[in-house]
Amino acid sequence: MSQDARPGERTLEEHHSCMQLVDAVEGAINVEAAGTGWLDQLHGCLTKLSLELGAHFERETQGYLFQELPARFPRFAARLDRLGTEHSSIITGLSGLLGECDQVRSGTDQDRHKLCGRVQLLVSTIRRHEAEENEILISAHWDDLGECD
Ligand SMILES: [Fe+2]
């Protein structure tokens, strides 16, 4: 494991790569079309995102953001508790969407359209979630710098 140049830097980098996978999921729902070929694309993107996020959540829960940071800056503890709880609901949401991809193959266009709406909602949740974590990491970094003055 590489050493962080500053605490939480690896988490920020992982957020960046997770956001690229989120963009790919969003790209897949934007090409929603007649037929079901795009569903394979969506399923593949959701699978990659689910695997990457699962590993990311595990690493960050054991790392600086969820361990050292709230001990040092207790004002972030309650938000981090909420964000930590949200990890499992995001993973559960992704696995539900993967199951739905299979179900809507034999469904109607309206079923597939509703699936896209649910994907869009979870994509928004993931973006907001990781942005909140970034904000906490960056705020704590600036607090750190302030202490050095
Ligand atoms: Fe994160």
py3Dmol code that shows the C-alpha trace and the ligand (Angstrom):
import py3Dmol

protein = """\
ATOM      1  CA  MET A   1       0.000   0.000   0.000  1.00  0.00           C
ATOM      2  CA  SER A   2       1.348   3.386  -0.970  1.00  0.00           C
ATOM      3  CA  GLN A   3       1.940   5.994   1.704  1.00  0.00           C
ATOM      4  CA  ASP A   4      -0.391   9.022   1.542  1.00  0.00           C
ATOM      5  CA  ALA A   5       1.430  12.278   0.733  1.00  0.00           C
ATOM      6  CA  ARG A   6      -1.114  13.776   3.101  1.00  0.00           C
ATOM      7  CA  PRO A   7      -3.804  12.051   5.151  1.00  0.00           C
ATOM      8  CA  GLY A   8      -6.778  11.022   3.046  1.00  0.00           C
ATOM      9  CA  GLU A   9      -5.081  11.648  -0.284  1.00  0.00           C
ATOM     10  CA  ARG A  10      -5.572   8.062  -1.384  1.00  0.00           C
ATOM     11  CA  THR A  11      -9.276   8.327  -0.539  1.00  0.00           C
ATOM     12  CA  LEU A  12      -9.568  11.464  -2.692  1.00  0.00           C
ATOM     13  CA  GLU A  13      -7.863   9.618  -5.570  1.00  0.00           C
ATOM     14  CA  GLU A  14     -10.186   6.633  -5.164  1.00  0.00           C
ATOM     15  CA  HIS A  15     -13.193   8.968  -5.218  1.00  0.00           C
ATOM     16  CA  HIS A  16     -11.952  10.326  -8.520  1.00  0.00           C
ATOM     17  CA  SER A  17     -11.736   6.865 -10.071  1.00  0.00           C
ATOM     18  CA  CYS A  18     -15.136   5.840  -8.612  1.00  0.00           C
ATOM     19  CA  MET A  19     -16.658   8.959 -10.191  1.00  0.00           C
ATOM     20  CA  GLN A  20     -15.380   7.839 -13.596  1.00  0.00           C
ATOM     21  CA  LEU A  21     -17.295   4.577 -13.130  1.00  0.00           C
ATOM     22  CA  VAL A  22     -20.365   6.573 -12.025  1.00  0.00           C
ATOM     23  CA  ASP A  23     -20.050   8.625 -15.235  1.00  0.00           C
ATOM     24  CA  ALA A  24     -19.946   5.376 -17.230  1.00  0.00           C
ATOM     25  CA  VAL A  25     -23.159   4.165 -15.543  1.00  0.00           C
ATOM     26  CA  GLU A  26     -24.811   7.461 -16.366  1.00  0.00           C
ATOM     27  CA  GLY A  27     -23.566   7.208 -19.953  1.00  0.00           C
ATOM     28  CA  ALA A  28     -25.166   3.757 -20.206  1.00  0.00           C
ATOM     29  CA  ILE A  29     -28.617   4.997 -19.152  1.00  0.00           C
ATOM     30  CA  ASN A  30     -28.361   7.946 -21.505  1.00  0.00           C
ATOM     31  CA  VAL A  31     -28.219   5.580 -24.476  1.00  0.00           C
ATOM     32  CA  GLU A  32     -31.396   3.796 -23.359  1.00  0.00           C
ATOM     33  CA  ALA A  33     -32.935   2.692 -26.629  1.00  0.00           C
ATOM     34  CA  ALA A  34     -35.311   0.238 -28.119  1.00  0.00           C
ATOM     35  CA  GLY A  35     -34.210  -3.334 -27.592  1.00  0.00           C
ATOM     36  CA  THR A  36     -32.148  -4.587 -24.687  1.00  0.00           C
ATOM     37  CA  GLY A  37     -28.518  -4.362 -25.940  1.00  0.00           C
ATOM     38  CA  TRP A  38     -27.870  -1.287 -23.808  1.00  0.00           C
ATOM     39  CA  LEU A  39     -28.925  -3.306 -20.743  1.00  0.00           C
ATOM     40  CA  ASP A  40     -25.770  -5.441 -21.095  1.00  0.00           C
ATOM     41  CA  GLN A  41     -23.727  -2.243 -21.090  1.00  0.00           C
ATOM     42  CA  LEU A  42     -25.578  -0.910 -18.039  1.00  0.00           C
ATOM     43  CA  HIS A  43     -25.228  -4.239 -16.219  1.00  0.00           C
ATOM     44  CA  GLY A  44     -21.481  -4.292 -16.921  1.00  0.00           C
ATOM     45  CA  CYS A  45     -21.000  -0.714 -15.703  1.00  0.00           C
ATOM     46  CA  LEU A  46     -23.058  -1.327 -12.545  1.00  0.00           C
ATOM     47  CA  THR A  47     -21.075  -4.508 -11.823  1.00  0.00           C
ATOM     48  CA  LYS A  48     -17.737  -2.666 -12.105  1.00  0.00           C
ATOM     49  CA  LEU A  49     -19.015   0.201  -9.953  1.00  0.00           C
ATOM     50  CA  SER A  50     -20.365  -2.161  -7.305  1.00  0.00           C
ATOM     51  CA  LEU A  51     -17.055  -4.076  -7.056  1.00  0.00           C
ATOM     52  CA  GLU A  52     -14.934  -0.926  -6.979  1.00  0.00           C
ATOM     53  CA  LEU A  53     -17.143   0.864  -4.455  1.00  0.00           C
ATOM     54  CA  GLY A  54     -17.335  -2.223  -2.218  1.00  0.00           C
ATOM     55  CA  ALA A  55     -13.528  -2.373  -2.020  1.00  0.00           C
ATOM     56  CA  HIS A  56     -13.273   1.415  -1.642  1.00  0.00           C
ATOM     57  CA  PHE A  57     -15.801   1.555   1.216  1.00  0.00           C
ATOM     58  CA  GLU A  58     -13.959  -1.228   3.032  1.00  0.00           C
ATOM     59  CA  ARG A  59     -10.592   0.543   2.713  1.00  0.00           C
ATOM     60  CA  GLU A  60     -11.847   3.971   3.711  1.00  0.00           C
ATOM     61  CA  THR A  61     -13.826   2.624   6.692  1.00  0.00           C
ATOM     62  CA  GLN A  62     -10.582   1.172   8.062  1.00  0.00           C
ATOM     63  CA  GLY A  63      -8.506   4.197   7.071  1.00  0.00           C
ATOM     64  CA  TYR A  64      -7.848   7.825   7.993  1.00  0.00           C
ATOM     65  CA  LEU A  65     -11.267   9.268   7.023  1.00  0.00           C
ATOM     66  CA  PHE A  66     -13.347   7.051   9.309  1.00  0.00           C
ATOM     67  CA  GLN A  67     -10.756   6.317  12.022  1.00  0.00           C
ATOM     68  CA  GLU A  68      -8.185   9.050  12.735  1.00  0.00           C
ATOM     69  CA  LEU A  69     -10.076  12.028  11.329  1.00  0.00           C
ATOM     70  CA  PRO A  70     -13.181  11.861  13.618  1.00  0.00           C
ATOM     71  CA  ALA A  71     -10.940  11.164  16.636  1.00  0.00           C
ATOM     72  CA  ARG A  72      -8.949  14.285  15.876  1.00  0.00           C
ATOM     73  CA  PHE A  73     -11.832  16.455  14.625  1.00  0.00           C
ATOM     74  CA  PRO A  74     -14.929  15.330  16.576  1.00  0.00           C
ATOM     75  CA  ARG A  75     -17.120  17.918  14.838  1.00  0.00           C
ATOM     76  CA  PHE A  76     -17.185  15.558  11.822  1.00  0.00           C
ATOM     77  CA  ALA A  77     -18.031  12.392  13.794  1.00  0.00           C
ATOM     78  CA  ALA A  78     -21.836  12.508  13.413  1.00  0.00           C
ATOM     79  CA  ARG A  79     -21.663  13.134   9.649  1.00  0.00           C
ATOM     80  CA  LEU A  80     -19.150  10.323   9.246  1.00  0.00           C
ATOM     81  CA  ASP A  81     -21.410   7.966  11.218  1.00  0.00           C
ATOM     82  CA  ARG A  82     -24.228   8.744   8.811  1.00  0.00           C
ATOM     83  CA  LEU A  83     -21.951   8.355   5.768  1.00  0.00           C
ATOM     84  CA  GLY A  84     -20.589   5.058   7.112  1.00  0.00           C
ATOM     85  CA  THR A  85     -24.132   3.715   7.470  1.00  0.00           C
ATOM     86  CA  GLU A  86     -24.888   4.849   3.929  1.00  0.00           C
ATOM     87  CA  HIS A  87     -22.132   2.597   2.526  1.00  0.00           C
ATOM     88  CA  SER A  88     -24.195  -0.533   3.046  1.00  0.00           C
ATOM     89  CA  SER A  89     -27.359   1.027   1.614  1.00  0.00           C
ATOM     90  CA  ILE A  90     -25.456   2.082  -1.527  1.00  0.00           C
ATOM     91  CA  ILE A  91     -24.086  -1.434  -2.043  1.00  0.00           C
ATOM     92  CA  THR A  92     -27.538  -2.942  -1.411  1.00  0.00           C
ATOM     93  CA  GLY A  93     -29.013  -0.435  -3.878  1.00  0.00           C
ATOM     94  CA  LEU A  94     -26.481  -1.404  -6.552  1.00  0.00           C
ATOM     95  CA  SER A  95     -27.147  -5.090  -6.149  1.00  0.00           C
ATOM     96  CA  GLY A  96     -30.897  -4.419  -6.359  1.00  0.00           C
ATOM     97  CA  LEU A  97     -30.377  -2.530  -9.635  1.00  0.00           C
ATOM     98  CA  LEU A  98     -28.288  -5.402 -11.032  1.00  0.00           C
ATOM     99  CA  GLY A  99     -31.184  -7.764 -10.311  1.00  0.00           C
ATOM    100  CA  GLU A 100     -33.603  -5.340 -11.962  1.00  0.00           C
ATOM    101  CA  CYS A 101     -31.464  -5.226 -15.116  1.00  0.00           C
ATOM    102  CA  ASP A 102     -32.170  -8.940 -15.519  1.00  0.00           C
ATOM    103  CA  GLN A 103     -35.872  -8.619 -14.703  1.00  0.00           C
ATOM    104  CA  VAL A 104     -36.647  -5.777 -17.127  1.00  0.00           C
ATOM    105  CA  ARG A 105     -35.233  -7.696 -20.098  1.00  0.00           C
ATOM    106  CA  SER A 106     -38.611  -9.348 -20.423  1.00  0.00           C
ATOM    107  CA  GLY A 107     -40.506  -6.245 -19.240  1.00  0.00           C
ATOM    108  CA  THR A 108     -41.992  -3.259 -21.020  1.00  0.00           C
ATOM    109  CA  ASP A 109     -40.287  -0.070 -22.218  1.00  0.00           C
ATOM    110  CA  GLN A 110     -41.898   1.631 -19.229  1.00  0.00           C
ATOM    111  CA  ASP A 111     -40.252  -0.894 -16.849  1.00  0.00           C
ATOM    112  CA  ARG A 112     -36.879  -0.126 -18.431  1.00  0.00           C
ATOM    113  CA  HIS A 113     -37.515   3.590 -18.214  1.00  0.00           C
ATOM    114  CA  LYS A 114     -38.334   3.260 -14.498  1.00  0.00           C
ATOM    115  CA  LEU A 115     -35.112   1.317 -13.981  1.00  0.00           C
ATOM    116  CA  CYS A 116     -33.177   4.203 -15.566  1.00  0.00           C
ATOM    117  CA  GLY A 117     -34.856   6.591 -13.122  1.00  0.00           C
ATOM    118  CA  ARG A 118     -33.781   4.443 -10.165  1.00  0.00           C
ATOM    119  CA  VAL A 119     -30.235   4.224 -11.542  1.00  0.00           C
ATOM    120  CA  GLN A 120     -30.160   8.013 -11.915  1.00  0.00           C
ATOM    121  CA  LEU A 121     -31.301   8.429  -8.305  1.00  0.00           C
ATOM    122  CA  LEU A 122     -28.596   6.115  -6.933  1.00  0.00           C
ATOM    123  CA  VAL A 123     -25.960   7.797  -9.121  1.00  0.00           C
ATOM    124  CA  SER A 124     -26.963  11.137  -7.543  1.00  0.00           C
ATOM    125  CA  THR A 125     -26.742   9.635  -4.062  1.00  0.00           C
ATOM    126  CA  ILE A 126     -23.244   8.248  -4.743  1.00  0.00           C
ATOM    127  CA  ARG A 127     -22.030  11.589  -6.122  1.00  0.00           C
ATOM    128  CA  ARG A 128     -23.416  13.472  -3.108  1.00  0.00           C
ATOM    129  CA  HIS A 129     -21.989  10.869  -0.710  1.00  0.00           C
ATOM    130  CA  GLU A 130     -18.443  11.017  -2.074  1.00  0.00           C
ATOM    131  CA  ALA A 131     -18.593  14.827  -2.388  1.00  0.00           C
ATOM    132  CA  GLU A 132     -19.509  15.063   1.315  1.00  0.00           C
ATOM    133  CA  GLU A 133     -16.546  12.863   2.203  1.00  0.00           C
ATOM    134  CA  ASN A 134     -14.273  15.025   0.039  1.00  0.00           C
ATOM    135  CA  GLU A 135     -15.565  18.146   1.784  1.00  0.00           C
ATOM    136  CA  ILE A 136     -14.793  16.638   5.208  1.00  0.00           C
ATOM    137  CA  LEU A 137     -11.287  15.577   4.114  1.00  0.00           C
ATOM    138  CA  ILE A 138     -10.523  19.007   2.660  1.00  0.00           C
ATOM    139  CA  SER A 139     -11.997  20.888   5.665  1.00  0.00           C
ATOM    140  CA  ALA A 140      -9.910  18.790   8.057  1.00  0.00           C
ATOM    141  CA  HIS A 141      -6.819  19.402   5.923  1.00  0.00           C
ATOM    142  CA  TRP A 142      -7.347  23.169   6.191  1.00  0.00           C
ATOM    143  CA  ASP A 143      -7.948  22.874   9.936  1.00  0.00           C
ATOM    144  CA  ASP A 144      -4.614  21.015  10.096  1.00  0.00           C
ATOM    145  CA  LEU A 145      -2.844  23.802   8.228  1.00  0.00           C
ATOM    146  CA  GLY A 146      -4.458  26.372  10.541  1.00  0.00           C
ATOM    147  CA  GLU A 147      -3.016  24.580  13.542  1.00  0.00           C
ATOM    148  CA  CYS A 148       0.475  25.039  12.065  1.00  0.00           C
ATOM    149  CA  ASP A 149       0.152  28.857  11.933  1.00  0.00           C
TER     150      ASP A 149
END
"""
ligand_1 = """\
1
LIG
Fe -15.703 7.330 -0.138
"""
view = py3Dmol.view(width=600, height=400)
view.addModel(protein, "pdb")
view.setStyle({"model": 0}, {"cartoon": {"style": "trace"}})
view.addModel(ligand_1, "xyz")
view.setStyle({"model": 1}, {"stick": {}})
view.zoomTo()
view.show()
